[in-house]
Amino acid sequence: MNTYHFRFNNSRKSLTILLWFFVTLLTVTLTVSILVVRSNRHLPGWLLLISLPLMIIAIYRLVVAASQRQSEDTVTFSEEGFTSACFGDALYAEIRSIQVPARQISLLGGQQYDYYKRTEADFPHLEFSITMGNGKTLHWILGEWGSFYNSKEDFSVFFNFLTALTDQLYQLHHPNEPYNSYLKILDDKGSWEKRG
């Protein structure tokens, strides 16, 4: 049984992060304004005693909310499917579709690391999803060269999991067909759907 352990961005708490971002922005602006105006002695000192702790609390809450987007997953393969610590059991026969951002992954022909270092383009956050027959979607977001939520090694482990999964699905659904991509069953856009 192969086991894969990696960290990823679970894309949760987006609204909470946005809220704390604006609260932080507001409190930092308020504190800086009080410091500037206070130098002219027009404002009482107690305003600074209120705004400074509020600013620190807002920054702390923003960091906490952002860190809650990171999850760890352990995926273990079996004969019939795999078990994810975050998403539960997934049988190969129940997988309806897979979406992979193939055109953005350097291992699959996308831009190389040097391109992003030379240009001002942002490193892509790659979104992977597996849709099950019951409508449940397993969703992971990772950065190929590391990000706030995962390391380069985490992406490598996840890519190995994805390779093993597509190999299993290829053997199950397309045993007599030649494969035309690194991940065997994916089309050039990075998607696969179960036929029939």
N, C-alpha and C positions, 0 to 999 in steps of 0.2 A: 504494500500500500504506500503510495507516494503522499507525502504531506508537505504543504507549502504554507509558510507563515510570512505575512507582510503587513505593513501599515498602509493606509489609504485615506483619502478625503471622502467622508460619507455624505457630503453636501447638505447636511442638516444644519439647522439653526441660522440660516441665512438672514432671516428677518431680525433675529435677536442681535446678530453681529452688526447689521445695518443700524439698528436702533442705538446700540452702544457706541458705534462709530460717531454718529451725529451728537450724542450726548457728550462724548469725549471732545469732539470739535468745539462744541458750545462752551464747555467748562474751561478748556484751554484758552479759548478766545476771551472769556470773561476774566480769567486769572491774569492773563497778559495785559488786558485793558486796565484792570485794577492796579497792577504794578506800574504801568505807565502814568496813569492819572494820579496815583498815590504819590508819585515823585513830586507832583505839584501841590501836595497837601490838601487836595480838595475832597478826598474820601476818607472816611474813618478806617482805622486798622482792622476792625472786626470783620469787614467785608473780605479782606484777604484771608483771615482765619477761617472763614466759611468756604470761600471758593477754592482754596488750595486742597483741603481734604476731599471736596467734591471732585476735583480734577483727578486726584490720585485714585479714588474709588472708581471713577468712570474708566480710567486707563486699565485698572486691574480687571474690571468686569469685561472690557473688550478683549483683553488677552485670554481670560478664562473662556469666554464664549467662542473665540476663534480656535482655541485648543480642543474644544469639545467636538470639533468637526473631524478630528483625527480618530480613526478606529483601527483596531488590529483584527486581522482575520486569519484563521487557520483553516485551510482547506485540505481535506483528506479524501483521497479517491478510494472507491470500492469497485466491485465488479459491475454493479448496476448504476452507479452515479458517483456523486461526491457529496460530502457534508461540509458546510461552511459554518464556522462559529458565529458569524453575523446573520446569515440568512437561512440556516437549517439545511435539510436534505434536498438534493436536486437529482432526480433520476435522468439519465441520458435520454431515455425515451420520452420524457416530459418536456425537454427543452424545445421550445418552438422557434426561437430566433436568437441570433447573436449580433451585436453591433460593436464594431471595433473601429476606432479612428485610424485606419490603416494608412491613409495618405499623410498623416502627421508623425507617424512612428519612423524613426531613422532606420531601424532594423528592417522595415518593410518598404524602404525607398523614399521616405520623407526627408526633410531637411536634417542635416547633420548638426552636431553640437557647435562646430566652428561657425556655421551660418548665423546662429543666434548670438554668438560672442562678437562677431564682426558687425552685425547690424543692430539696430535698436528694437528689433522685433522681440516680443515677449515669448518666453518659453511656453509651449502649449501645455495646458492641463488636459490630459487625455481621459475621455469618458468612455467606459466600457459597460455594456449592459447585456444581460441574458434574460430573455423573457420566457417564462414557463407556460405550460399549457393551461394552468389555472389563472393566468393573468398576472401573477406575481413577477416583479422585476428585480433582479439582482443587479446592483449598480455600484461601480467602483470608479473613483477619479484618482489618477496618479500623474506625477510628473516624471518623464522619462529620465531626466538627469537630476532628479531630486527636487523637492519643494518643501514648503513649511510642514507638510503632512506626511511625506514619505521620502526615503533616501533612494539613491540610485540602485542600491542593492535590493530594496523592496520592489522596485519596478522590475528588476531582473527576475526575482522570484515569481512575481505576478505573471510576467511574460512566459516563464517556464510552465506555470499552471495553465495559462491560456493555450500554449502549444500542446500540452498533454491532453487538455479537454478537446481541442479540435481534432487531435489524432483519434481519440475515442469516438467522437461523432462521425468522423470520416469512415472509420471501420464499421460503424453501425449503419450508416445511411448511404454510403457511396463506395461499397467494397470493390466494385468492378469499374470505377471511373478513374481516369488519371487526374491527379491534382495539379493545380496551376498557380499555387501561391505558397508562401512559407508556412502559413497556417492551414494549408490544404483545402479546407471547405469554404473559405471566405472568397467572395468575389472581389473585383478590383476596388470597390468602394468600402470594403471591410465589413460586409454584412452576409449573413446566412439565414435562410428560413427553411424550416422543415417542410418538405413536400407532402401533400396529401393530408 
